[in-house]
Amino acid sequence: MQKRVLIIDEMHESIIPLLTNEGFLVDYKPKINRSEILESICAYDGLIIRSKTPMDRALLEKAEKLEFIGRAGAGLDQIDLSYLEERGIKLYNAPEGNRDAVGEQAIGSLLALFNHVKKADREVRKGIWDREGNRGEELSGKTVGVFGFGYMGQAFARKLLGFDVKILAYDKYKKGFGDGFIDEVDLEELQKEADVLSIHVPLTSETRGFFSLDFLQKFAKPIYLVNTARGEVISFEVLNEALESGIIRGAVLDVLENEKFDTFSISQKKSFEKLAQRENVLFSPHIAGWTFQSYEKINQVLVKKIRIGSTKQEHNNFS
């Protein structure tokens, strides 16, 4: 009997033939809501998601036949990982699919910040020709600190190699990755040397709010901060305080503490409005991994992992 897969989020159209070619019956329902998922999930062996609906215990308990979840992307913060392990449900994600997009976006945005691209473009359109007021900062010669050396941190670091920078990388859970071009360092050295701090960590109970004012004050020099990871690792309030005091010289923010503007608390609204008035802050709407190419590559990576996982399971059953 063919196994059934439910897709509950918008995906590149290639996902359906890719799964069909692996022998799955696919139901593509990107408009499905949570209550409808709860009603129908019991009939499916596989589930393909992005981040629309939290995969919590209440939902997963209804998934009596579920063998795997495919997360089209990298983040796993909305998934009850301990319950999946308890049930033996496989989890596949696809950070390899959008790592190049994240690396390019991080560097492009940092260069745009250094060279006042947003401000200069706005002024020229108004007939203002201010060269001195838009004098730029060079990336060349700077020390870039990469905090977290998983797929995203590695891609960012590799793409920096042509910019004549010194690259320092710190990862609490990974060792032995220095290669002559990228220096593996401890946290203290990163804080001592970095001119730029680029954050590449998942959202966990440990990293939520990790980048506090106290943490940032330990940097020996004022830094530029790049966050293409998760907004919840640093709050609006901390960003404003660090920018106000000069601890942070400028920030690239692809992610926000809260990305649903209509759910801002009063304090978040006030802090964000203050942040949005700063010329040395560059925003984008969580698009670092969101290119036309990554949209398709994620599917390819994900289905390959599902195929390998299914093959291993069949082999184990046969044995």
Secondary structure, 3 states (H helix, E strand, C coil): CCCEEEECCCCCCCHHHHHHHCCCEEEECCCCCHHHHHHHHHHCCEEEECCCCCECHHHHCCCCCCCEEEECCCCCCCECHHHHHHHCCEEEECHHHHHHHHHHHHHHHHHHHHCCHHHHHHHHHCCCCCCHHHCCCCCCCCEEEEECCCHHHHHHHHHHHHHCCEEEEECCCCCCCCCCCEEECCHHHHHHHCCEEEECCCCCCCCCCCCCHHHHHCCCCCEEEEECCCHHHCCHHHHHHHHHHCCEEEEEECCCCCCCHHHCCHHHHHHHHHHHCCCCEEECCCCCCCCHHHHHHHHHHHHHHHHHHHHHHHHHHHC
